[in-house]
């Protein structure tokens, strides 16, 4: 068996056998969401068939099973991203809620009038808007690391932005619009040297690259389960233990308290302090199953296979007359973004859909970076390890046909 047997892997994903418009489904919208392997689907069913209960409360058998399953998922996340302990892992709905949690806890407590927050030009709206809202509320300033013409961050400009007022640097690991892999180790090191905390948005990275938050020394690292083969509605905030301990709660309610009287509430330590109410227990368990599945395949094998696919697809798109590829950084993963002169991006998307190919066309919730390249929208095929060169050939075939028809 080769180190990465894509045909065997594809059989793990039932939805890949779907047909769309009479054609086999070609799923190239993995940056929007990924499909779920049978291991995840079956884990969810097993949870509801054998373990379903609320957690951390009632002392009965199913509560114990559900609590064990939920805490086992937290252990798996801890290992998967290289955190030091499960106390550093908070379950939330997804990357968006994760960033809002950090803004409403760390941000509310640590960022004041005249302080500065640095983001990059590559950010998804989820890593812009919460900081803009916080800055407006506090009288703080949002500053932006520019990118070069290839779509890579300008580290020289970043260094100029850092100063003693910088409280937080919030930067993506991988751009969802261009696929740029940013130099996060360097970004974290420089941020810390200036006395700032650093949040990394790992929404587009954890399914493609090995991450070790402790080695990176990240203060916060966030991601969404649904982009790493897990269910929707579950995601993670990693926060350094000593940092989480000092932060106030976010939402109040059950689960997050140690003691309540009408005069005063004593809160639980992290992570429970940040998990008010009944959380998404089953999907957290599903996330654990998804990460175990990815671990079994091995992120190094995945990254090597996907690198080959990306090179193949990039070379193929470059053969299409007139096609303009956006995002040409040397360090890239899994995302291709392009425009085809003579066609609106939706027209390209529709033509691809006719052939069973799913891509995203639009602004990808990252308007600032597209406008940096003078665009409002691109066509964005995005890869996962279950894609094949044959699927890329079909994509290039349709795009080439369009290019030749219009000339
Ligand atoms: N950050 C990045 C880089 C993303 O790609 C996304 C999702 N497109 C998000 C944040 C937000 O994730 P979610 O919608 O799952 O909360």
Boltz pocket constraint, residues with backbone or C-beta under 6 A from the ligand:
constraints:
  - pocket:
      binder: B
      contacts: [[A, 31], [A, 32], [A, 93], [A, 94], [A, 95], [A, 96], [A, 97], [A, 124], [A, 126], [A, 127], [A, 172], [A, 174], [A, 175], [A, 176], [A, 201], [A, 203], [A, 204], [A, 224], [A, 364], [A, 365]]
      max_distance: 6.0
